[in-house]
């Protein structure tokens, strides 16, 4: 489960920094790094509140449809439902960070680099984060009940539609090392602080995210 940053690899030819850096590239890099750091800080602050929302959600599921999926076979047929459960958790955790994500998106959406792929990646990343922050919570109880009523056959249409929407929201941040040619000393220090924050967040949220997913599946009675 990842709240803040999902990294991918971009290809960028390496040439001396002096040849690459321009005022536009340097300015865009500085703005991006500041926004990225602010998002990482906010994400760290919101870990506990987001976790409390997840626990409340699991408690609500237990009251409304606890163990509804009991008896479901552990086959490929249950995978869309378990993925939907993961998407529900993303809806909660990213939604808890909707405000800082919105601030990040506003700061990034107008940035441009001479490397067009960097510009596209930054803007697509901001758009994807906004999509995750506004992701509607699926009707898990209704979908699990419909699946059970079908004799645990194909996943309900609502589940399939939700899963497809979530799968399209694949977030790819700009790897910070690719911005290094455009950084000054202060930017480099900021990038290092951001990387440290993001590493801690990733470690914390990976463990908590898996445990949360396991909790929701157990609450619903779905195979784990």
PyMOL commands that set and color helices and strands:
alter all, ss='L'
color gray80, all
select helices_A, chain A and resi 17-20+23-45+47-65+76-95+98-108+116-133+140-149+157-167+176-182+185-220
alter helices_A, ss='H'
color red, helices_A
deselect
rebuild
show_as cartoon
